[in-house]
Amino acid sequence: MGTLIKTSALAGYYQLVTDLGGDPAVILRQCHLEPKKVETLEGVISHRSEVCAIERAAQALQCEDFGLRLAETQDASLLGPLAAVALTTTSVGEAMEKIIDYLHWFSPGTAMRLQRCTAPQQSLLSFEVTSNIPRYRHYYEQALAVLNRILCHLAGEDFRAVEAHFSFQSPLPQSRYREVFHCPVKFSRAVDGLLLKTRDLYIPIDTDRADLHQLLDQFTEEVLTDHSFNLGYQVEQLIENLLPTHNCSLSTIAQQLGFSPRTLQRQLASMGLSFEQMLDRARRSLADDYLAEYEMPLVQVSALLGYSEQSTFTRACRRWYGCTPLQRRKALLH
């Protein structure tokens, strides 16, 4: 199966293929993916299957800009949790470095690197697939377009990369790329990435910025859509979605639900609940889901559960089950 990623990496895919007149279920099955899993964005899938799904859709629909279109639909689903990360930092560069760490666990088959001052007054944010997967154009275009959108949200609406670089050629006109990246795009380059003005990395992150909070609010609304109005259930949903960002705190969730931390604690207490117990229960439940995926490295399981150290996850596992994560995995598989 190879490296595993969260199914939310294909957010917007099902609807986009449908809107373009295709049958997403047929294409997904060709890539050994369960259509319902992608439609509901539940669980994990292989990185190879994600790349396959994007490339096969582009071919089946004869849509030369499918990767770019997919990136244009992936605002709240992918960028919302990253707003929670960014709001804990002081500058665009610091935010990107934290997001790079987060995305490494979210998608371990890929790597990003921020190289400051690679040229006078310029820096390079590069992207590459590290697993043994063919270099498909549509996947790289989608990934780089998402990175560009992240930077636009962090640095402000006036942000423009100096250039976007791709290692391949493309049949698309330059005008289509300019619609997405708002800068010149160069092909047949040594790396895939965004050339940035170094000064943009020092733009301060204003924790009161309305657009970042709006993005986080939009994400929260999407997470809670069609869910029960029961407060406890809403808190559970937000915990599960924010755990991988390592910013799943009482204060963050209270803010998203329109409470002060103390008020949220009181509301939960009136229902016989506590945030700490709910956080622990969510981690325990998700731990079994991830451990059952035998190819997922334990260090990735730990990170997706919001633990900064694998040893902390090991202690939690001993408390829950009286055994180590590896022993629990073996028990789940037999």
C-alpha positions as a LaTeX table, in Angstrom:
\begin{tabular}{lrrr}
\hline
Residue & $x$ (\AA) & $y$ (\AA) & $z$ (\AA) \\
\hline
Met1 & 0.00 & 0.00 & 0.00 \\
Gly2 & 2.87 & 2.42 & 0.70 \\
Thr3 & 2.59 & 5.67 & 2.67 \\
Leu4 & $-0.82$ & 6.54 & 4.10 \\
Ile5 & $-2.47$ & 9.95 & 4.18 \\
Lys6 & $-5.77$ & 11.29 & 5.50 \\
Thr7 & $-8.61$ & 11.00 & 3.00 \\
Ser8 & $-9.28$ & 14.73 & 3.38 \\
Ala9 & $-6.35$ & 15.25 & 0.97 \\
Leu10 & $-9.00$ & 14.59 & $-1.73$ \\
Ala11 & $-11.42$ & 17.18 & $-0.37$ \\
Gly12 & $-13.52$ & 18.56 & $-3.22$ \\
Tyr13 & $-12.58$ & 15.71 & $-5.58$ \\
Tyr14 & $-15.90$ & 13.88 & $-5.60$ \\
Gln15 & $-17.94$ & 16.99 & $-6.34$ \\
Leu16 & $-15.50$ & 18.34 & $-8.94$ \\
Val17 & $-15.51$ & 15.11 & $-10.96$ \\
Thr18 & $-19.32$ & 15.07 & $-10.79$ \\
Asp19 & $-19.56$ & 18.72 & $-11.87$ \\
Leu20 & $-17.32$ & 17.98 & $-14.85$ \\
Gly21 & $-19.68$ & 15.22 & $-16.00$ \\
Gly22 & $-17.68$ & 12.25 & $-14.74$ \\
Asp23 & $-18.48$ & 9.33 & $-12.46$ \\
Pro24 & $-16.15$ & 9.62 & $-9.45$ \\
Ala25 & $-17.07$ & 6.15 & $-8.17$ \\
Val26 & $-15.82$ & 4.48 & $-11.36$ \\
Ile27 & $-12.54$ & 6.40 & $-11.36$ \\
Leu28 & $-11.92$ & 5.83 & $-7.65$ \\
Arg29 & $-12.48$ & 2.09 & $-7.93$ \\
Gln30 & $-9.93$ & 1.98 & $-10.75$ \\
Cys31 & $-7.48$ & 3.39 & $-8.20$ \\
His32 & $-8.50$ & 0.81 & $-5.56$ \\
Leu33 & $-10.33$ & 3.42 & $-3.49$ \\
Glu34 & $-13.71$ & 3.05 & $-1.83$ \\
Pro35 & $-15.89$ & 5.87 & $-3.29$ \\
Lys36 & $-17.90$ & 6.39 & $-0.10$ \\
Lys37 & $-14.69$ & 6.85 & 1.87 \\
Val38 & $-13.58$ & 9.67 & $-0.44$ \\
Glu39 & $-17.04$ & 11.23 & $-0.61$ \\
Thr40 & $-17.25$ & 11.44 & 3.19 \\
Leu41 & $-13.48$ & 12.06 & 3.66 \\
Glu42 & $-13.21$ & 9.36 & 6.33 \\
Gly43 & $-10.12$ & 7.47 & 7.41 \\
Val44 & $-6.88$ & 7.12 & 5.47 \\
Ile45 & $-5.88$ & 6.12 & 1.94 \\
Ser46 & $-2.59$ & 5.37 & 0.25 \\
His47 & $-0.64$ & 8.27 & $-1.19$ \\
Arg48 & $-0.25$ & 6.35 & $-4.46$ \\
Ser49 & $-4.05$ & 5.99 & $-4.75$ \\
Glu50 & $-4.53$ & 9.73 & $-4.18$ \\
Val51 & $-2.10$ & 10.58 & $-6.99$ \\
Cys52 & $-3.71$ & 7.95 & $-9.22$ \\
Ala53 & $-7.21$ & 9.36 & $-8.59$ \\
Ile54 & $-6.15$ & 12.87 & $-9.63$ \\
Glu55 & $-4.34$ & 11.74 & $-12.76$ \\
Arg56 & $-7.04$ & 9.29 & $-13.90$ \\
Ala57 & $-9.75$ & 11.91 & $-13.47$ \\
Ala58 & $-7.79$ & 14.36 & $-15.61$ \\
Gln59 & $-7.43$ & 11.72 & $-18.33$ \\
Ala60 & $-11.00$ & 10.41 & $-18.17$ \\
Leu61 & $-12.48$ & 13.90 & $-18.27$ \\
Gln62 & $-9.90$ & 15.19 & $-20.78$ \\
Cys63 & $-9.43$ & 18.09 & $-18.38$ \\
Glu64 & $-5.95$ & 19.53 & $-18.82$ \\
Asp65 & $-6.23$ & 21.78 & $-15.76$ \\
Phe66 & $-7.85$ & 19.26 & $-13.38$ \\
Gly67 & $-5.12$ & 19.63 & $-10.73$ \\
Leu68 & $-5.48$ & 23.41 & $-10.72$ \\
Arg69 & $-9.27$ & 23.16 & $-10.53$ \\
Leu70 & $-9.08$ & 20.76 & $-7.60$ \\
Ala71 & $-6.80$ & 23.16 & $-5.70$ \\
Glu72 & $-9.30$ & 25.96 & $-6.29$ \\
Thr73 & $-11.98$ & 23.95 & $-4.44$ \\
Gln74 & $-9.85$ & 23.05 & $-1.43$ \\
Asp75 & $-10.08$ & 26.17 & 0.70 \\
Ala76 & $-11.84$ & 25.45 & 3.97 \\
Ser77 & $-11.22$ & 21.70 & 4.05 \\
Leu78 & $-7.43$ & 21.93 & 3.80 \\
Leu79 & $-6.56$ & 25.48 & 4.82 \\
Gly80 & $-8.90$ & 25.83 & 7.79 \\
Pro81 & $-6.86$ & 23.68 & 10.19 \\
Leu82 & $-3.71$ & 25.44 & 8.99 \\
Ala83 & $-5.19$ & 28.76 & 10.09 \\
Ala84 & $-5.23$ & 27.32 & 13.62 \\
Val85 & $-1.52$ & 26.61 & 13.24 \\
Ala86 & $-0.69$ & 30.02 & 11.75 \\
Leu87 & $-2.46$ & 31.94 & 14.49 \\
Thr88 & 0.08 & 30.59 & 17.01 \\
Thr89 & 3.06 & 32.06 & 15.12 \\
Thr90 & 4.51 & 35.55 & 14.69 \\
Ser91 & 5.51 & 35.69 & 11.00 \\
Val92 & 4.73 & 34.16 & 7.60 \\
Gly93 & 8.06 & 32.31 & 7.53 \\
Glu94 & 7.56 & 30.86 & 11.01 \\
Ala95 & 4.02 & 29.82 & 10.08 \\
Met96 & 5.25 & 28.09 & 6.93 \\
Glu97 & 7.91 & 26.21 & 8.88 \\
Lys98 & 5.29 & 24.93 & 11.32 \\
Ile99 & 2.96 & 24.02 & 8.45 \\
Ile100 & 5.79 & 22.14 & 6.73 \\
Asp101 & 6.18 & 20.06 & 9.90 \\
Tyr102 & 2.43 & 19.47 & 10.05 \\
Leu103 & 2.13 & 18.53 & 6.37 \\
His104 & 4.96 & 16.04 & 6.75 \\
Trp105 & 2.74 & 13.98 & 9.05 \\
Phe106 & $-0.39$ & 14.69 & 7.05 \\
Ser107 & 1.29 & 13.48 & 3.84 \\
Pro108 & 4.50 & 11.55 & 4.65 \\
Gly109 & 5.10 & 10.67 & 1.01 \\
Thr110 & 5.90 & 14.30 & 0.25 \\
Ala111 & 8.40 & 16.86 & 1.46 \\
Met112 & 8.56 & 20.65 & 1.46 \\
Arg113 & 11.60 & 22.78 & 2.10 \\
Leu114 & 11.91 & 26.49 & 2.75 \\
Gln115 & 15.31 & 27.78 & 1.67 \\
Arg116 & 15.83 & 31.37 & 2.73 \\
Cys117 & 17.93 & 33.72 & 0.61 \\
Thr118 & 18.73 & 31.31 & $-2.22$ \\
Ala119 & 19.29 & 34.43 & $-4.34$ \\
Pro120 & 19.60 & 38.12 & $-3.42$ \\
Gln121 & 16.36 & 39.02 & $-1.62$ \\
Gln122 & 14.67 & 35.80 & $-2.76$ \\
Ser123 & 13.79 & 32.48 & $-1.08$ \\
Leu124 & 12.53 & 29.17 & $-2.43$ \\
Leu125 & 9.65 & 27.03 & $-1.15$ \\
Ser126 & 10.06 & 23.67 & $-2.89$ \\
Phe127 & 7.83 & 20.60 & $-3.05$ \\
Glu128 & 8.63 & 17.02 & $-3.99$ \\
Val129 & 7.24 & 13.50 & $-3.79$ \\
Thr130 & 9.63 & 11.36 & $-1.77$ \\
Ser131 & 7.89 & 8.02 & $-2.25$ \\
Asn132 & 8.33 & 5.84 & $-5.34$ \\
Ile133 & 5.47 & 7.37 & $-7.34$ \\
Pro134 & 5.59 & 8.67 & $-10.93$ \\
Arg135 & 5.87 & 12.45 & $-11.30$ \\
Tyr136 & 2.38 & 13.28 & $-12.57$ \\
Arg137 & 1.79 & 16.84 & $-13.73$ \\
His138 & $-1.73$ & 17.27 & $-12.35$ \\
Tyr139 & $-0.74$ & 16.22 & $-8.83$ \\
Tyr140 & 2.21 & 18.63 & $-8.72$ \\
Glu141 & 0.07 & 21.46 & $-10.06$ \\
Gln142 & $-2.57$ & 20.82 & $-7.41$ \\
Ala143 & $-0.01$ & 20.69 & $-4.62$ \\
Leu144 & 1.78 & 23.88 & $-5.66$ \\
Ala145 & $-1.49$ & 25.76 & $-6.18$ \\
Val146 & $-2.58$ & 24.81 & $-2.64$ \\
Leu147 & 0.76 & 26.05 & $-1.26$ \\
Asn148 & 0.27 & 29.32 & $-3.11$ \\
Arg149 & $-3.19$ & 29.72 & $-1.57$ \\
Ile150 & $-1.78$ & 29.06 & 1.89 \\
Leu151 & 0.78 & 31.84 & 1.38 \\
Cys152 & $-1.90$ & 34.21 & 0.13 \\
His153 & $-3.89$ & 33.63 & 3.30 \\
Leu154 & $-0.85$ & 34.09 & 5.53 \\
Ala155 & 0.79 & 37.09 & 3.85 \\
Gly156 & $-2.41$ & 38.88 & 2.81 \\
Glu157 & $-4.32$ & 39.42 & $-0.40$ \\
Asp158 & $-1.52$ & 41.50 & $-1.94$ \\
Phe159 & 0.94 & 38.59 & $-1.78$ \\
Arg160 & 2.47 & 37.51 & $-5.09$ \\
Ala161 & 5.19 & 34.92 & $-5.59$ \\
Val162 & 8.06 & 36.03 & $-7.82$ \\
Glu163 & 7.65 & 32.91 & $-9.99$ \\
Ala164 & 6.17 & 29.41 & $-9.87$ \\
His165 & 8.57 & 26.69 & $-11.04$ \\
Phe166 & 7.70 & 23.29 & $-12.50$ \\
Ser167 & 10.12 & 20.57 & $-13.54$ \\
Phe168 & 7.96 & 19.51 & $-16.50$ \\
Gln169 & 6.41 & 21.02 & $-19.61$ \\
Ser170 & 2.68 & 21.74 & $-19.90$ \\
Pro171 & 0.08 & 22.05 & $-22.68$ \\
Leu172 & $-1.78$ & 24.73 & $-20.73$ \\
Pro173 & $-1.46$ & 28.37 & $-21.72$ \\
Gln174 & 0.49 & 30.72 & $-19.45$ \\
Ser175 & $-2.75$ & 32.67 & $-18.91$ \\
Arg176 & $-4.35$ & 29.74 & $-17.05$ \\
Tyr177 & $-1.44$ & 29.53 & $-14.64$ \\
Arg178 & $-1.55$ & 33.28 & $-14.07$ \\
Glu179 & $-5.22$ & 32.95 & $-13.05$ \\
Val180 & $-4.12$ & 30.60 & $-10.27$ \\
Phe181 & $-0.65$ & 31.83 & $-9.24$ \\
His182 & $-0.85$ & 35.52 & $-10.25$ \\
Cys183 & 2.81 & 35.42 & $-11.27$ \\
Pro184 & 4.96 & 34.13 & $-14.15$ \\
Val185 & 5.31 & 30.34 & $-14.36$ \\
Lys186 & 8.53 & 28.71 & $-15.54$ \\
Phe187 & 8.89 & 25.13 & $-16.81$ \\
Ser188 & 11.71 & 22.55 & $-17.07$ \\
Arg189 & 13.22 & 23.87 & $-13.84$ \\
Ala190 & 15.39 & 21.89 & $-11.44$ \\
Val191 & 12.71 & 21.80 & $-8.72$ \\
Asp192 & 8.97 & 22.32 & $-8.31$ \\
Gly193 & 8.29 & 25.26 & $-6.05$ \\
Leu194 & 7.54 & 28.91 & $-5.48$ \\
Leu195 & 10.20 & 31.62 & $-5.68$ \\
Leu196 & 9.38 & 34.19 & $-2.99$ \\
Lys197 & 10.50 & 37.63 & $-1.91$ \\
Thr198 & 12.46 & 36.98 & 1.29 \\
Arg199 & 10.93 & 40.06 & 2.90 \\
Asp200 & 7.48 & 38.44 & 2.62 \\
Leu201 & 8.60 & 35.75 & 5.08 \\
Tyr202 & 8.92 & 38.43 & 7.75 \\
Ile203 & 5.37 & 39.75 & 7.34 \\
Pro204 & 3.90 & 39.54 & 10.86 \\
Ile205 & 0.90 & 37.30 & 11.53 \\
Asp206 & $-1.78$ & 39.47 & 13.10 \\
Thr207 & $-3.74$ & 37.20 & 15.45 \\
Asp208 & $-6.70$ & 39.55 & 15.06 \\
Arg209 & $-6.78$ & 39.25 & 11.26 \\
Ala210 & $-10.37$ & 38.79 & 10.19 \\
Asp211 & $-9.56$ & 36.68 & 7.12 \\
Leu212 & $-7.66$ & 34.02 & 9.08 \\
His213 & $-10.43$ & 33.82 & 11.65 \\
Gln214 & $-13.00$ & 33.68 & 8.85 \\
Leu215 & $-11.11$ & 30.77 & 7.28 \\
Leu216 & $-11.05$ & 28.95 & 10.62 \\
Asp217 & $-14.76$ & 29.72 & 11.13 \\
Gln218 & $-15.54$ & 28.38 & 7.66 \\
Phe219 & $-13.64$ & 25.21 & 8.47 \\
Thr220 & $-15.54$ & 24.83 & 11.75 \\
Glu221 & $-18.87$ & 25.31 & 10.00 \\
Glu222 & $-17.95$ & 22.67 & 7.43 \\
Val223 & $-16.85$ & 20.20 & 10.11 \\
Leu224 & $-20.13$ & 20.64 & 11.97 \\
Thr225 & $-22.44$ & 20.62 & 8.93 \\
Asp226 & $-25.17$ & 18.00 & 9.28 \\
His227 & $-23.95$ & 17.08 & 12.74 \\
Ser228 & $-26.04$ & 17.07 & 15.87 \\
Phe229 & $-26.54$ & 20.37 & 17.65 \\
Asn230 & $-25.48$ & 18.56 & 20.82 \\
Leu231 & $-22.55$ & 20.57 & 22.17 \\
Gly232 & $-20.63$ & 17.50 & 23.27 \\
Tyr233 & $-20.80$ & 16.02 & 19.80 \\
Gln234 & $-19.64$ & 19.28 & 18.23 \\
Val235 & $-16.62$ & 19.40 & 20.55 \\
Glu236 & $-15.80$ & 15.78 & 19.62 \\
Gln237 & $-15.85$ & 16.61 & 15.91 \\
Leu238 & $-13.55$ & 19.61 & 16.34 \\
Ile239 & $-11.13$ & 17.61 & 18.50 \\
Glu240 & $-10.83$ & 14.90 & 15.83 \\
Asn241 & $-10.22$ & 17.43 & 13.06 \\
Leu242 & $-7.74$ & 19.63 & 14.95 \\
Leu243 & $-5.63$ & 16.91 & 16.58 \\
Pro244 & $-3.11$ & 16.63 & 13.70 \\
Thr245 & $-2.43$ & 20.38 & 13.84 \\
His246 & $-1.03$ & 20.06 & 17.38 \\
Asn247 & $-3.21$ & 23.05 & 18.28 \\
Cys248 & $-6.22$ & 21.20 & 19.65 \\
Ser249 & $-6.73$ & 23.14 & 22.86 \\
Leu250 & $-9.72$ & 24.09 & 24.98 \\
Ser251 & $-9.23$ & 27.74 & 24.08 \\
Thr252 & $-9.07$ & 27.09 & 20.33 \\
Ile253 & $-12.25$ & 25.00 & 20.33 \\
Ala254 & $-14.07$ & 27.38 & 22.68 \\
Gln255 & $-13.31$ & 30.27 & 20.37 \\
Gln256 & $-14.65$ & 28.36 & 17.38 \\
Leu257 & $-17.90$ & 27.60 & 19.18 \\
Gly258 & $-18.33$ & 31.16 & 20.44 \\
Phe259 & $-17.59$ & 30.49 & 24.12 \\
Ser260 & $-14.92$ & 31.53 & 26.54 \\
Pro261 & $-12.85$ & 28.54 & 27.73 \\
Arg262 & $-14.40$ & 28.77 & 31.19 \\
Thr263 & $-17.94$ & 28.87 & 29.80 \\
Leu264 & $-17.29$ & 25.87 & 27.56 \\
Gln265 & $-15.94$ & 23.95 & 30.54 \\
Arg266 & $-19.09$ & 24.77 & 32.50 \\
Gln267 & $-21.34$ & 23.75 & 29.62 \\
Leu268 & $-19.55$ & 20.44 & 29.24 \\
Ala269 & $-19.57$ & 19.84 & 33.01 \\
Ser270 & $-23.35$ & 20.29 & 33.04 \\
Met271 & $-23.49$ & 17.37 & 30.58 \\
Gly272 & $-21.17$ & 15.26 & 32.73 \\
Leu273 & $-18.26$ & 15.83 & 30.34 \\
Ser274 & $-14.81$ & 17.34 & 30.55 \\
Phe275 & $-12.60$ & 18.53 & 27.71 \\
Glu276 & $-9.61$ & 16.55 & 28.95 \\
Gln277 & $-11.61$ & 13.31 & 29.05 \\
Met278 & $-13.06$ & 13.96 & 25.59 \\
Leu279 & $-9.60$ & 14.66 & 24.19 \\
Asp280 & $-8.28$ & 11.45 & 25.70 \\
Arg281 & $-11.25$ & 9.42 & 24.42 \\
Ala282 & $-10.88$ & 10.81 & 20.90 \\
Arg283 & $-7.18$ & 9.95 & 20.85 \\
Arg284 & $-7.89$ & 6.43 & 22.07 \\
Ser285 & $-10.56$ & 5.83 & 19.42 \\
Leu286 & $-8.46$ & 7.26 & 16.58 \\
Ala287 & $-5.39$ & 5.38 & 17.81 \\
Asp288 & $-7.12$ & 2.07 & 17.11 \\
Asp289 & $-8.18$ & 3.27 & 13.65 \\
Tyr290 & $-4.63$ & 4.25 & 12.75 \\
Leu291 & $-2.95$ & 1.26 & 14.40 \\
Ala292 & $-5.22$ & $-1.03$ & 12.40 \\
Glu293 & $-3.56$ & 0.40 & 9.28 \\
Tyr294 & $-0.51$ & $-1.81$ & 9.69 \\
Glu295 & 1.62 & 0.11 & 7.16 \\
Met296 & 1.25 & 3.44 & 8.97 \\
Pro297 & 4.47 & 4.14 & 10.94 \\
Leu298 & 3.96 & 4.53 & 14.67 \\
Val299 & 5.65 & 7.93 & 14.61 \\
Gln300 & 2.99 & 9.10 & 12.12 \\
Val301 & 0.20 & 7.67 & 14.30 \\
Ser302 & 1.61 & 9.62 & 17.24 \\
Ala303 & 1.77 & 12.87 & 15.26 \\
Leu304 & $-1.77$ & 12.51 & 13.87 \\
Leu305 & $-3.02$ & 12.10 & 17.44 \\
Gly306 & $-1.43$ & 15.43 & 18.34 \\
Tyr307 & 1.49 & 14.11 & 20.38 \\
Ser308 & 4.80 & 15.94 & 19.97 \\
Glu309 & 6.77 & 12.95 & 21.27 \\
Gln310 & 6.22 & 9.28 & 20.45 \\
Ser311 & 7.10 & 8.43 & 24.05 \\
Thr312 & 4.01 & 10.36 & 25.20 \\
Phe313 & 1.84 & 8.24 & 22.90 \\
Thr314 & 3.48 & 5.08 & 24.26 \\
Arg315 & 2.63 & 6.12 & 27.85 \\
Ala316 & $-0.96$ & 6.86 & 26.82 \\
Cys317 & $-1.23$ & 3.48 & 25.10 \\
Arg318 & 0.02 & 1.70 & 28.22 \\
Arg319 & $-2.59$ & 3.58 & 30.26 \\
Trp320 & $-5.41$ & 2.69 & 27.83 \\
Tyr321 & $-4.55$ & $-0.91$ & 27.04 \\
Gly322 & $-1.75$ & $-1.98$ & 29.36 \\
Cys323 & 0.61 & $-2.50$ & 26.42 \\
Thr324 & 2.78 & $-0.67$ & 23.90 \\
Pro325 & 1.44 & 0.69 & 20.56 \\
Leu326 & 3.17 & $-2.14$ & 18.68 \\
Gln327 & 1.59 & $-4.75$ & 20.95 \\
Arg328 & $-1.81$ & $-3.09$ & 20.51 \\
Arg329 & $-1.37$ & $-3.16$ & 16.73 \\
Lys330 & $-0.62$ & $-6.88$ & 16.81 \\
Ala331 & $-3.73$ & $-7.47$ & 18.92 \\
Leu332 & $-5.91$ & $-5.52$ & 16.48 \\
Leu333 & $-4.58$ & $-7.48$ & 13.51 \\
His334 & $-5.20$ & $-10.91$ & 15.04 \\
\hline
\end{tabular}
